[in-house]
Amino acid sequence: MGDKDTKLAVIAIVVEKEEGVRELNELLHGCSGYIIGRMGIPHRERGVSLISIAMDAPADVISALSGKLGRICGVSAKVAYSKLPES
């Protein structure tokens, strides 16, 4: 973490179907070395969970994770990158 060529980013995840939660957690576990924080908020009235993942990782790792998350049925993911210079 914090190496040269890494970026700070947040992945915003919306989980609309519980069926994808296990696969989502497996993907996040596979990138746990890059994750600096995670927050999940269940919205029980709507049956949706909102998750934010803070990462310090190479851009290709971040975009690959976001793409894999977005391919899970019932899961949407978007990335916001910090504008700070690379560390």
Secondary structure, 3 states (H helix, E strand, C coil): CCCCCCEEEEEEEEECCHHHHHHHHHHHHHCCCCEEEEEEEEECCCCEEEEEEEEEECHHHHHHHHHHHHCCCCEEEEEEECCCCCC
